[in-house]
Amino acid sequence: MTLRNKILVLVAALAVLAAAAAASVLHAADREDQKNRPRSDGPRVTAGTVSLRPGSGPRIVFRSMAWGPHRDELATVAAGDPAGPRTASGVKCLRFYAAAGTGVCLQAERGTMTDSYRAVILDDRLEERAHYALPGIPTRARVSPDGRWAAWTVFVGGDSYAGTNFSTRTAVLDTRTGQLTASLEEFTAYLNGVEHHSADTNFWGVTFADDDRHFYATMATGGHTYLVRGDLAARTVTSLHPNVECPSLSPDGTRVVYKKRVTGLPADAPWRLYALDLATMAETALAEPRSVDDQVVWQDDHTVAYALAGDYGTDLYTVPADGTGKPSRLLTAGLAPAYLP
């Protein structure tokens, strides 16, 4: 092949590569444009004011997953009409929870090379009161019933609870004083009545009691998980029951609903929802046959809500907390709900 022909082949090849690159960029731009367009069959979302203020009427505030310009924003719907039109706030959260006019929003800050994350404490108008850098990927968030305490969990190694190769960091914040416990590993742990020290100990999934002092959470160590009861004043956690992950305390403080690993289920979907009576330690399997990787939220003293995969990423479902009934879809394209009075 002559030099001239070689040059012509090279020019042609470069032209093909340039065309392919241009097509790829246009395709990506088109996909991004499609993501920002509301789906005709999706929930109706409009911009407006979202309040966490008590007394504003029974409602659900949650992360809206509907495609369109308001995806990932905190949105609200009437509790009596969860499938109705939703109002979007403009505030974006990966995880969220709220109570008594205080919210915690775990956010991503997009960088040129890597993302960083932060926890933002919100007032009842969704205005930032304080923020804290996070050491990993957000996964769980809770606020105590009176709004004083906030907690969050991040992955600092690994990115899934399904396997065993992960590490978490769970922080607890006094929102009144600003005092932050950066990791529950600073607390003294008791396992089966004996003070426990192990480098592999992890905590996640805090849920607060209404006495402004106690909480429940998951402690993992030695390849096992345990329900623990924490004492914020004594700075201790004490094991209560094995094989408990992501507990959620009922409004009356008598039960926790949690995900439990069940022998024989697939390794990537190993959980079923259970309720535990804290007085008797009796377990009851809930009527949800699918694997739920979420920390449920109590709708009331009888029903829990949780997320499962859906067409928009996740949908929210409810099921009775006593083992009766069957699951029901609460709303499409939603995640991380908080029920507000």
Residue frames as qw, qx, qy, qz and C-alpha x, y, z in Angstrom:
[[0.000, 0.889, 0.459, 0.000, 0.00, 0.00, 0.00],
 [0.400, 0.502, -0.029, 0.766, 1.33, 3.38, -0.99],
 [0.210, -0.168, -0.457, 0.848, 1.83, 6.18, 1.50],
 [0.298, -0.093, -0.179, -0.933, -1.03, 8.08, -0.13],
 [0.627, -0.276, -0.625, -0.374, -3.43, 5.15, 0.30],
 [0.494, -0.239, -0.679, 0.488, -2.35, 4.69, 3.91],
 [0.007, -0.070, -0.236, 0.969, -3.14, 8.34, 4.60],
 [0.477, -0.165, -0.383, -0.774, -6.54, 8.02, 2.93],
 [0.633, -0.290, -0.717, -0.025, -7.36, 4.93, 5.05],
 [0.349, -0.199, -0.550, 0.732, -6.26, 6.75, 8.20],
 [0.184, -0.029, -0.001, -0.982, -8.37, 9.79, 7.35],
 [0.588, -0.232, -0.550, -0.546, -11.39, 7.58, 6.67],
 [0.578, -0.270, -0.720, 0.272, -10.91, 5.74, 9.96],
 [0.164, -0.134, -0.386, 0.898, -10.66, 9.01, 11.87],
 [0.363, -0.126, -0.244, -0.891, -13.85, 10.22, 10.19],
 [0.640, -0.289, -0.671, -0.236, -15.69, 7.05, 11.25],
 [0.473, -0.251, -0.626, 0.567, -14.44, 7.40, 14.83],
 [0.026, 0.025, 0.150, -0.988, -15.47, 11.07, 14.93],
 [0.511, -0.212, -0.428, -0.715, -18.93, 10.21, 13.64],
 [0.636, -0.298, -0.709, 0.060, -19.30, 7.44, 16.22],
 [0.315, -0.173, -0.494, 0.792, -18.20, 9.77, 19.01],
 [0.227, -0.069, -0.067, -0.969, -20.65, 12.44, 17.88],
 [0.610, -0.263, -0.583, -0.469, -23.45, 9.89, 17.71],
 [0.552, -0.261, -0.698, 0.374, -22.58, 8.67, 21.21],
 [0.102, -0.102, -0.318, 0.937, -22.68, 12.22, 22.60],
 [0.414, -0.125, -0.276, -0.858, -26.00, 12.92, 20.90],
 [0.636, -0.268, -0.702, -0.177, -27.43, 9.62, 22.17],
 [0.415, -0.240, -0.623, 0.618, -26.32, 10.41, 25.72],
 [0.095, 0.035, 0.109, -0.989, -27.78, 13.90, 25.47],
 [0.536, -0.196, -0.486, -0.662, -31.04, 12.45, 24.16],
 [0.596, -0.290, -0.735, 0.142, -31.17, 9.95, 27.02],
 [0.230, -0.187, -0.461, 0.837, -30.56, 12.75, 29.53],
 [0.292, -0.057, -0.156, -0.942, -33.30, 14.79, 27.88],
 [0.599, -0.263, -0.664, -0.361, -35.67, 11.81, 28.09],
 [0.471, -0.263, -0.696, 0.475, -34.90, 11.45, 31.81],
 [0.056, -0.171, -0.277, 0.944, -35.80, 15.09, 32.37],
 [0.419, -0.139, -0.390, -0.808, -39.16, 14.74, 30.64],
 [0.549, -0.057, 0.605, -0.573, -42.12, 13.60, 32.72],
 [0.016, 0.085, 0.953, 0.290, -43.58, 10.28, 31.58],
 [0.432, -0.218, -0.314, -0.817, -47.15, 10.57, 30.36],
 [0.739, -0.340, -0.546, -0.202, -48.15, 7.63, 32.56],
 [0.488, 0.017, -0.588, 0.645, -46.21, 8.84, 35.60],
 [0.261, -0.685, -0.537, 0.419, -47.24, 10.76, 38.69],
 [0.182, 0.838, 0.194, 0.477, -48.13, 14.42, 38.23],
 [0.601, -0.417, -0.227, 0.643, -45.51, 16.62, 39.93],
 [0.183, 0.858, 0.141, 0.460, -45.51, 20.40, 40.23],
 [0.414, 0.181, -0.411, 0.792, -43.18, 22.78, 42.03],
 [0.410, -0.746, -0.253, -0.459, -44.45, 24.36, 45.22],
 [0.190, -0.618, 0.527, -0.552, -43.99, 24.75, 48.95],
 [0.779, -0.163, -0.605, 0.028, -43.29, 21.70, 51.09],
 [0.286, -0.669, 0.366, -0.581, -43.47, 22.09, 54.86],
 [0.517, -0.010, -0.820, 0.245, -42.42, 19.83, 57.73],
 [0.211, -0.279, 0.376, -0.858, -44.42, 21.93, 60.19],
 [0.034, -0.281, -0.935, 0.213, -46.69, 19.91, 62.49],
 [0.222, 0.568, 0.519, -0.600, -50.36, 20.70, 62.15],
 [0.208, 0.417, -0.401, -0.789, -50.27, 21.24, 58.39],
 [0.840, 0.216, -0.036, -0.496, -52.50, 18.24, 57.73],
 [0.803, -0.193, 0.558, 0.084, -51.72, 14.50, 57.45],
 [0.592, 0.744, -0.254, -0.175, -49.25, 14.03, 54.63],
 [0.905, -0.109, 0.219, 0.349, -46.31, 12.02, 53.36],
 [0.157, 0.900, -0.361, -0.188, -43.01, 13.71, 52.51],
 [0.883, -0.056, 0.421, 0.201, -40.67, 11.53, 50.47],
 [0.167, -0.467, 0.570, 0.655, -38.06, 11.44, 47.73],
 [0.728, 0.534, 0.199, -0.382, -39.93, 11.54, 44.43],
 [0.496, -0.250, 0.712, 0.430, -38.43, 9.20, 41.81],
 [0.593, 0.674, 0.430, -0.093, -40.72, 10.20, 38.94],
 [0.556, 0.139, 0.346, 0.743, -38.89, 11.05, 35.72],
 [0.108, 0.886, 0.318, 0.320, -38.85, 14.74, 34.95],
 [0.236, 0.675, -0.250, 0.653, -37.33, 17.97, 36.24],
 [0.495, -0.632, 0.287, -0.522, -38.28, 17.19, 39.86],
 [0.912, -0.020, -0.404, 0.063, -36.74, 13.71, 40.11],
 [0.633, -0.010, -0.513, 0.579, -34.97, 13.10, 43.45],
 [0.103, -0.425, 0.185, -0.880, -36.60, 16.15, 45.06],
 [0.045, 0.236, 0.807, -0.540, -38.49, 15.99, 48.33],
 [0.328, -0.259, -0.470, -0.778, -42.17, 15.99, 47.50],
 [0.254, 0.073, 0.713, -0.649, -45.39, 15.78, 49.44],
 [0.385, -0.271, -0.674, -0.569, -48.81, 14.20, 48.95],
 [0.603, -0.377, 0.198, -0.675, -51.86, 14.05, 51.17],
 [0.198, -0.227, 0.932, -0.201, -51.76, 10.95, 53.36],
 [0.604, 0.317, 0.590, -0.432, -55.37, 10.25, 52.37],
 [0.728, 0.663, 0.090, -0.151, -54.55, 10.43, 48.66],
 [0.548, -0.536, 0.487, 0.418, -51.01, 9.05, 48.20],
 [0.567, 0.256, 0.618, 0.481, -51.54, 8.46, 44.47],
 [0.197, 0.922, 0.320, -0.093, -52.67, 12.06, 43.95],
 [0.458, 0.776, -0.101, 0.421, -50.70, 15.01, 42.57],
 [0.731, -0.423, -0.188, 0.501, -47.47, 15.71, 44.37],
 [0.053, 0.992, -0.071, 0.094, -45.77, 18.99, 45.20],
 [0.834, 0.118, -0.152, 0.517, -41.99, 19.10, 44.75],
 [0.422, -0.849, -0.111, 0.296, -39.75, 21.24, 46.94],
 [0.413, 0.849, -0.277, 0.175, -36.58, 21.72, 44.90],
 [0.359, -0.666, 0.633, -0.165, -34.55, 20.08, 47.70],
 [0.806, 0.273, -0.507, -0.137, -32.79, 16.90, 46.57],
 [0.518, -0.529, 0.618, -0.265, -31.99, 14.04, 48.96],
 [0.442, 0.231, -0.854, -0.146, -30.69, 10.51, 48.57],
 [0.417, -0.368, -0.809, 0.191, -32.13, 9.58, 51.97],
 [0.198, -0.422, 0.046, -0.884, -34.56, 11.53, 54.11],
 [0.395, -0.493, -0.766, 0.119, -36.59, 11.42, 57.28],
 [0.078, -0.417, 0.107, -0.899, -38.44, 13.99, 59.40],
 [0.435, -0.566, -0.694, 0.096, -40.38, 14.37, 62.64],
 [0.333, -0.782, -0.351, 0.392, -41.66, 17.29, 64.73],
 [0.199, 0.976, 0.016, -0.093, -40.54, 19.90, 62.22],
 [0.252, -0.710, 0.599, 0.269, -36.94, 18.63, 61.89],
 [0.909, 0.405, -0.008, -0.096, -35.64, 16.85, 58.81],
 [0.464, -0.538, 0.596, 0.374, -32.41, 15.06, 57.92],
 [0.738, 0.654, -0.002, -0.166, -31.43, 15.00, 54.24],
 [0.648, -0.364, 0.520, 0.422, -28.46, 12.97, 53.02],
 [0.506, 0.824, -0.004, -0.256, -27.21, 14.58, 49.83],
 [0.792, 0.091, 0.282, 0.534, -24.67, 14.00, 47.08],
 [0.038, 0.883, -0.149, -0.443, -22.42, 16.83, 46.00],
 [0.861, 0.424, 0.200, 0.195, -21.38, 16.15, 42.41],
 [0.327, -0.730, 0.362, 0.479, -17.69, 16.78, 41.68],
 [0.482, 0.672, -0.420, -0.373, -15.69, 16.79, 38.47],
 [0.335, 0.369, -0.867, -0.010, -13.96, 13.51, 39.33],
 [0.309, -0.211, -0.903, 0.210, -15.76, 12.03, 42.35],
 [0.417, -0.676, -0.328, -0.512, -18.87, 12.69, 44.43],
 [0.146, 0.112, -0.695, 0.695, -18.89, 13.70, 48.07],
 [0.422, -0.552, -0.671, -0.258, -21.78, 13.45, 50.51],
 [0.012, 0.213, -0.448, 0.868, -23.20, 15.42, 53.40],
 [0.216, -0.560, -0.790, 0.127, -25.96, 15.26, 56.00],
 [0.044, -0.335, -0.050, -0.940, -28.13, 18.38, 56.12],
 [0.063, -0.451, -0.757, 0.469, -30.38, 19.20, 59.07],
 [0.047, -0.417, -0.459, -0.783, -33.51, 20.97, 57.80],
 [0.205, 0.138, 0.500, -0.830, -36.00, 23.17, 59.61],
 [0.445, 0.444, 0.730, -0.267, -39.75, 22.98, 59.00],
 [0.457, 0.785, -0.002, -0.419, -39.41, 25.14, 55.84],
 [0.915, 0.246, 0.152, 0.282, -36.69, 22.82, 54.45],
 [0.188, 0.908, -0.295, 0.230, -34.08, 25.50, 55.12],
 [0.759, 0.162, -0.497, 0.388, -30.61, 24.29, 56.11],
 [0.540, -0.832, 0.040, -0.121, -29.80, 24.58, 59.82],
 [0.385, -0.668, 0.622, 0.137, -26.49, 22.72, 59.75],
 [0.882, 0.386, -0.237, -0.132, -24.57, 20.27, 57.62],
 [0.596, -0.555, 0.577, 0.059, -21.95, 17.57, 58.20],
 [0.406, 0.524, -0.684, -0.306, -19.56, 15.85, 55.82],
 [0.941, -0.088, 0.214, -0.245, -20.22, 12.14, 55.35],
 [0.275, -0.574, 0.736, 0.231, -17.41, 9.56, 55.05],
 [0.227, 0.008, 0.931, 0.285, -19.28, 7.32, 52.61],
 [0.241, -0.219, -0.638, -0.698, -22.41, 6.55, 50.59],
 [0.436, -0.122, 0.386, -0.804, -25.70, 7.41, 52.40],
 [0.318, -0.091, -0.914, -0.234, -28.01, 4.51, 53.18],
 [0.371, -0.595, -0.711, 0.051, -30.20, 5.15, 56.28],
 [0.034, 0.300, -0.187, 0.935, -31.58, 8.21, 58.11],
 [0.395, -0.605, -0.691, -0.017, -33.87, 8.79, 61.08],
 [0.074, -0.461, 0.220, -0.857, -35.12, 11.57, 63.39],
 [0.092, -0.195, -0.851, 0.478, -36.45, 11.05, 66.92],
 [0.037, -0.669, -0.727, -0.149, -40.19, 11.61, 67.49],
 [0.183, -0.876, -0.267, 0.358, -39.59, 14.99, 69.16],
 [0.498, 0.838, 0.001, 0.222, -37.11, 16.14, 66.51],
 [0.385, -0.861, 0.322, 0.078, -34.17, 16.43, 68.91],
 [0.543, -0.404, 0.681, 0.279, -32.01, 13.54, 67.69],
 [0.723, 0.584, -0.206, -0.306, -30.96, 12.64, 64.16],
 [0.635, -0.353, 0.658, 0.196, -29.04, 9.60, 62.99],
 [0.692, 0.613, -0.230, -0.302, -27.61, 8.44, 59.69],
 [0.787, -0.226, 0.533, 0.214, -25.68, 5.49, 58.31],
 [0.472, 0.741, -0.366, -0.307, -23.25, 5.40, 55.39],
 [0.970, 0.093, 0.068, 0.212, -21.30, 2.68, 53.63],
 [0.126, -0.877, 0.420, 0.197, -17.57, 3.28, 54.06],
 [0.060, -0.380, 0.881, 0.277, -16.59, 0.00, 52.39],
 [0.116, 0.294, 0.936, 0.156, -18.78, -2.02, 50.03],
 [0.270, 0.021, -0.109, -0.956, -22.19, -0.84, 48.90],
 [0.677, -0.186, -0.488, -0.519, -24.72, -3.54, 49.73],
 [0.548, -0.405, 0.549, -0.485, -26.09, -5.23, 52.84],
 [0.933, 0.132, -0.148, -0.300, -26.67, -8.45, 50.90],
 [0.771, 0.294, -0.487, 0.287, -23.09, -9.72, 51.20],
 [0.721, -0.608, -0.187, 0.275, -20.64, -9.65, 54.09],
 [0.607, 0.031, 0.062, 0.792, -17.90, -7.48, 52.58],
 [0.014, 0.770, 0.211, 0.602, -19.06, -4.07, 53.75],
 [0.396, -0.243, -0.492, 0.736, -18.43, -1.59, 56.52],
 [0.105, -0.813, -0.432, -0.377, -20.75, 1.08, 57.86],
 [0.249, 0.015, -0.390, 0.886, -20.50, 4.22, 59.94],
 [0.256, -0.721, -0.596, -0.246, -23.50, 5.39, 61.97],
 [0.187, 0.178, -0.285, 0.923, -23.59, 8.86, 63.52],
 [0.255, -0.723, -0.640, 0.054, -25.99, 10.37, 66.07],
 [0.197, 0.321, -0.035, 0.926, -26.54, 14.11, 66.40],
 [0.118, -0.640, -0.580, 0.491, -28.17, 16.19, 69.11],
 [0.282, 0.607, 0.399, 0.627, -29.80, 18.83, 66.87],
 [0.294, -0.926, -0.229, -0.058, -30.36, 21.19, 69.84],
 [0.514, -0.763, 0.236, 0.312, -26.73, 21.37, 70.98],
 [0.526, 0.752, -0.380, -0.115, -24.94, 20.32, 67.80],
 [0.422, -0.518, 0.743, -0.033, -23.07, 17.57, 69.66],
 [0.794, 0.378, -0.362, -0.311, -22.18, 14.85, 67.14],
 [0.683, -0.332, 0.649, 0.041, -21.22, 11.28, 67.90],
 [0.346, 0.568, -0.547, -0.508, -19.45, 10.46, 64.64],
 [0.559, 0.135, -0.795, -0.194, -19.72, 6.68, 65.14],
 [0.803, -0.443, -0.003, -0.398, -21.73, 4.42, 67.43],
 [0.842, 0.116, -0.425, 0.311, -18.52, 2.41, 67.74],
 [0.096, 0.494, -0.434, 0.747, -17.61, 5.02, 70.40],
 [0.711, -0.427, 0.095, -0.551, -20.35, 3.54, 72.63],
 [0.209, -0.324, 0.901, -0.199, -19.66, 0.63, 75.00],
 [0.705, 0.059, -0.473, -0.525, -21.24, -2.52, 73.55],
 [0.470, -0.228, 0.781, -0.342, -22.60, -5.51, 75.45],
 [0.619, 0.188, -0.612, -0.454, -23.17, -8.77, 73.57],
 [0.776, -0.234, -0.580, -0.086, -25.08, -11.50, 75.40],
 [0.636, -0.761, -0.131, -0.021, -24.39, -9.72, 78.69],
 [0.750, -0.314, 0.117, 0.570, -20.61, -9.41, 78.19],
 [0.055, 0.861, -0.162, -0.479, -18.72, -6.25, 77.24],
 [0.822, 0.371, 0.367, 0.227, -17.81, -6.64, 73.60],
 [0.036, -0.803, 0.356, 0.477, -14.73, -5.41, 71.77],
 [0.721, 0.165, 0.589, 0.327, -14.10, -6.39, 68.16],
 [0.116, -0.391, 0.348, 0.844, -12.64, -4.56, 65.18],
 [0.001, -0.196, -0.798, -0.570, -15.32, -6.00, 62.88],
 [0.051, 0.577, 0.698, -0.421, -18.24, -4.41, 64.78],
 [0.004, 0.216, 0.394, 0.893, -20.62, -2.36, 62.62],
 [0.172, 0.485, 0.644, -0.566, -23.85, -0.51, 63.41],
 [0.077, -0.106, -0.472, -0.872, -26.68, 0.66, 61.18],
 [0.354, -0.448, -0.682, -0.456, -30.40, 1.38, 61.05],
 [0.061, -0.087, -0.590, 0.800, -31.08, 3.53, 64.13],
 [0.324, -0.580, -0.542, -0.515, -34.70, 3.96, 65.26],
 [0.040, 0.274, -0.473, 0.837, -35.52, 6.22, 68.22],
 [0.249, -0.537, -0.780, 0.206, -37.83, 5.74, 71.19],
 [0.062, -0.786, -0.283, -0.547, -40.01, 8.66, 72.31],
 [0.625, -0.714, -0.230, 0.217, -38.27, 9.10, 75.70],
 [0.177, 0.947, -0.228, 0.144, -35.45, 11.28, 74.28],
 [0.408, -0.675, 0.614, -0.035, -32.87, 8.77, 75.51],
 [0.639, -0.125, 0.755, 0.078, -33.16, 5.28, 74.02],
 [0.555, 0.531, -0.373, -0.521, -32.88, 3.88, 70.53],
 [0.870, -0.001, 0.491, 0.033, -32.63, 0.55, 68.72],
 [0.333, 0.733, -0.486, -0.340, -30.24, -0.41, 65.94],
 [0.978, 0.168, -0.117, 0.049, -28.46, -3.29, 64.24],
 [0.274, -0.751, 0.593, 0.094, -25.06, -4.42, 65.47],
 [0.926, 0.326, -0.189, -0.031, -23.04, -6.79, 63.29],
 [0.157, -0.714, 0.678, -0.080, -20.02, -8.74, 64.47],
 [0.376, -0.250, 0.892, -0.018, -18.53, -12.17, 63.84],
 [0.132, -0.045, -0.832, -0.537, -20.74, -12.74, 60.80],
 [0.153, -0.562, -0.810, 0.064, -23.97, -12.26, 62.77],
 [0.091, -0.446, -0.079, -0.887, -26.40, -9.39, 63.33],
 [0.274, -0.408, -0.758, 0.430, -28.23, -8.41, 66.51],
 [0.189, -0.823, -0.293, -0.449, -30.92, -6.02, 67.61],
 [0.453, -0.089, -0.473, 0.750, -29.37, -3.70, 70.19],
 [0.218, -0.899, -0.372, -0.082, -30.95, -1.17, 72.54],
 [0.482, 0.324, -0.184, 0.793, -28.95, 2.01, 72.91],
 [0.367, -0.809, -0.362, 0.283, -28.79, 4.49, 75.77],
 [0.389, 0.755, 0.020, 0.527, -27.77, 7.99, 74.67],
 [0.366, -0.867, 0.195, -0.275, -27.06, 9.14, 78.24],
 [0.787, -0.462, 0.397, 0.094, -24.99, 6.12, 79.30],
 [0.360, 0.696, -0.540, -0.306, -23.48, 5.75, 75.80],
 [0.378, -0.193, 0.905, -0.022, -24.07, 2.01, 75.73],
 [0.696, 0.166, -0.390, -0.579, -25.65, -0.52, 73.37],
 [0.442, -0.209, 0.825, -0.284, -26.93, -3.89, 74.59],
 [0.281, 0.058, -0.828, -0.481, -27.87, -6.89, 72.45],
 [0.599, 0.010, 0.400, -0.694, -31.47, -8.14, 72.65],
 [0.835, 0.293, 0.414, -0.212, -32.17, -10.53, 69.77],
 [0.415, -0.284, 0.655, 0.564, -30.23, -12.17, 66.90],
 [0.299, 0.274, 0.748, 0.526, -30.70, -11.90, 63.13],
 [0.099, 0.866, 0.427, -0.242, -32.19, -8.41, 63.03],
 [0.405, 0.029, 0.269, 0.873, -31.37, -5.73, 60.44],
 [0.064, -0.252, -0.240, -0.935, -32.74, -2.21, 60.01],
 [0.135, -0.497, -0.808, 0.285, -35.26, -2.20, 62.89],
 [0.134, -0.392, -0.170, -0.894, -38.09, 0.31, 63.04],
 [0.042, -0.191, -0.774, 0.602, -39.84, 0.96, 66.36],
 [0.095, -0.632, -0.704, -0.309, -43.62, 1.16, 66.43],
 [0.095, -0.629, -0.002, -0.772, -45.21, 4.45, 67.55],
 [0.712, -0.617, -0.056, -0.332, -46.38, 2.83, 70.78],
 [0.036, -0.709, 0.667, -0.226, -42.87, 1.50, 71.47],
 [0.807, -0.220, 0.465, -0.288, -43.91, -2.14, 71.85],
 [0.886, 0.223, 0.380, 0.147, -42.62, -3.74, 68.63],
 [0.027, -0.632, 0.491, 0.599, -39.95, -3.46, 66.00],
 [0.857, 0.462, 0.220, -0.062, -40.34, -4.50, 62.37],
 [0.215, -0.699, 0.585, 0.349, -37.12, -5.45, 60.63],
 [0.769, 0.443, -0.400, -0.228, -35.62, -7.46, 57.80],
 [0.697, -0.423, 0.573, -0.078, -34.42, -10.94, 58.73],
 [0.282, 0.461, -0.778, -0.320, -32.13, -13.25, 56.75],
 [0.870, 0.000, 0.298, -0.393, -33.99, -16.46, 55.95],
 [0.405, -0.322, 0.817, 0.255, -32.15, -19.69, 55.15],
 [0.528, 0.328, 0.762, 0.182, -32.63, -20.88, 51.58],
 [0.335, 0.895, 0.208, -0.207, -33.28, -17.51, 49.97],
 [0.701, 0.563, -0.001, 0.438, -30.98, -16.18, 47.21],
 [0.611, -0.254, -0.186, 0.726, -27.76, -14.54, 48.37],
 [0.149, 0.160, 0.135, 0.966, -28.68, -11.23, 46.74],
 [0.471, -0.391, -0.194, -0.767, -32.24, -11.20, 48.14],
 [0.413, 0.010, -0.870, 0.270, -32.01, -12.93, 51.52],
 [0.085, -0.001, 0.538, -0.839, -34.54, -11.05, 53.65],
 [0.273, -0.574, -0.696, -0.333, -38.14, -11.25, 54.81],
 [0.194, -0.515, 0.187, -0.814, -39.96, -8.74, 57.01],
 [0.531, -0.341, -0.749, 0.201, -40.65, -9.75, 60.62],
 [0.323, -0.735, 0.057, -0.594, -42.16, -8.09, 63.67],
 [0.517, 0.007, -0.717, 0.468, -40.70, -8.61, 67.14],
 [0.510, -0.776, -0.255, -0.271, -42.69, -8.11, 70.34],
 [0.250, 0.608, -0.513, 0.553, -40.21, -6.44, 72.70],
 [0.595, -0.474, 0.384, -0.523, -41.92, -7.76, 75.82],
 [0.926, -0.082, 0.334, -0.159, -41.97, -11.45, 74.81],
 [0.117, -0.550, 0.701, 0.438, -39.34, -11.53, 72.02],
 [0.636, 0.325, 0.700, -0.011, -41.86, -13.45, 69.90],
 [0.039, -0.298, 0.517, 0.802, -41.37, -13.07, 66.13],
 [0.593, 0.539, 0.534, -0.270, -44.13, -12.80, 63.52],
 [0.365, 0.028, 0.595, 0.715, -43.50, -13.05, 59.79],
 [0.339, 0.516, 0.115, -0.778, -45.25, -10.31, 57.82],
 [0.714, 0.430, 0.546, -0.082, -47.29, -11.10, 54.72],
 [0.342, 0.829, -0.314, -0.313, -44.77, -9.62, 52.26],
 [0.963, 0.033, 0.238, 0.118, -43.33, -12.54, 50.22],
 [0.621, 0.687, -0.121, 0.356, -40.61, -10.46, 48.51],
 [0.679, -0.203, -0.225, 0.669, -37.16, -9.60, 49.82],
 [0.040, -0.967, -0.165, -0.189, -37.18, -6.08, 51.27],
 [0.641, -0.007, -0.177, 0.747, -33.89, -4.20, 51.57],
 [0.071, -0.644, -0.089, -0.756, -35.21, -1.16, 53.42],
 [0.111, -0.135, -0.685, 0.707, -35.82, 0.24, 56.89],
 [0.105, -0.617, -0.713, -0.317, -39.59, 0.31, 57.10],
 [0.093, -0.173, 0.204, -0.959, -41.58, 3.33, 58.27],
 [0.041, 0.419, 0.857, -0.297, -44.65, 2.96, 60.44],
 [0.106, -0.449, -0.457, -0.760, -47.76, 4.45, 58.85],
 [0.568, -0.554, 0.083, -0.603, -49.59, 4.04, 62.16],
 [0.471, -0.443, 0.703, -0.295, -49.58, 1.47, 64.98],
 [0.828, 0.142, 0.498, -0.216, -50.81, -1.24, 62.61],
 [0.778, 0.590, 0.178, 0.118, -49.14, -0.78, 59.19],
 [0.464, -0.565, 0.349, 0.587, -45.61, -0.35, 57.84],
 [0.595, 0.793, 0.000, -0.126, -44.41, 1.18, 54.55],
 [0.596, -0.427, 0.529, 0.427, -41.27, 0.25, 52.60],
 [0.386, 0.686, -0.358, -0.503, -39.66, 0.50, 49.17],
 [0.768, 0.050, 0.611, 0.183, -39.38, -2.16, 46.46],
 [0.229, -0.197, 0.565, 0.768, -37.96, -1.96, 42.95],
 [0.463, 0.672, 0.502, -0.287, -40.28, -0.42, 40.35],
 [0.613, 0.623, 0.324, 0.363, -40.34, 1.10, 36.88],
 [0.098, 0.943, -0.072, 0.311, -39.00, 4.42, 38.17],
 [0.222, 0.510, -0.674, 0.485, -36.44, 2.90, 40.52],
 [0.108, -0.133, -0.881, 0.442, -38.60, 2.24, 43.59],
 [0.445, -0.504, -0.387, -0.631, -42.26, 2.20, 44.57],
 [0.185, -0.268, 0.657, -0.680, -43.66, 2.34, 48.10],
 [0.580, -0.248, -0.724, -0.279, -45.77, -0.50, 49.54],
 [0.418, -0.421, 0.468, -0.655, -47.60, -1.12, 52.81],
 [0.619, -0.108, -0.773, -0.094, -48.42, -4.31, 54.73],
 [0.657, -0.676, -0.060, -0.328, -50.04, -4.96, 58.12],
 [0.097, 0.637, -0.673, 0.362, -47.53, -5.33, 60.96],
 [0.650, -0.285, 0.559, -0.429, -49.28, -8.31, 62.58],
 [0.254, -0.169, 0.927, 0.219, -48.75, -10.92, 59.84],
 [0.482, 0.529, 0.669, -0.200, -52.26, -10.67, 58.40],
 [0.379, 0.824, 0.059, -0.417, -53.48, -9.23, 55.10],
 [0.781, 0.276, 0.317, 0.461, -51.31, -8.73, 52.03],
 [0.339, -0.304, 0.130, 0.881, -49.03, -6.05, 50.55],
 [0.322, 0.836, 0.444, 0.003, -50.52, -3.06, 48.80],
 [0.487, 0.269, 0.112, 0.823, -48.80, -0.48, 46.63],
 [0.171, -0.707, -0.368, 0.580, -48.96, 2.90, 48.37],
 [0.308, 0.888, -0.040, -0.338, -47.53, 5.06, 45.58],
 [0.851, 0.358, 0.117, 0.367, -45.30, 4.77, 42.53],
 [0.495, 0.582, -0.107, 0.636, -41.89, 6.38, 42.11],
 [0.376, -0.831, 0.133, -0.387, -41.15, 7.07, 45.78],
 [0.728, 0.064, -0.526, 0.435, -38.49, 6.40, 48.41],
 [0.351, -0.012, -0.487, 0.800, -37.66, 7.35, 52.02],
 [0.281, -0.666, -0.421, -0.548, -41.11, 8.43, 53.27],
 [0.123, -0.056, -0.624, 0.769, -41.93, 10.29, 56.46],
 [0.233, -0.656, -0.667, -0.265, -45.53, 10.46, 57.75],
 [0.133, 0.068, -0.300, 0.942, -46.30, 13.87, 59.21],
 [0.002, 0.590, 0.755, -0.285, -49.42, 14.88, 61.17]]
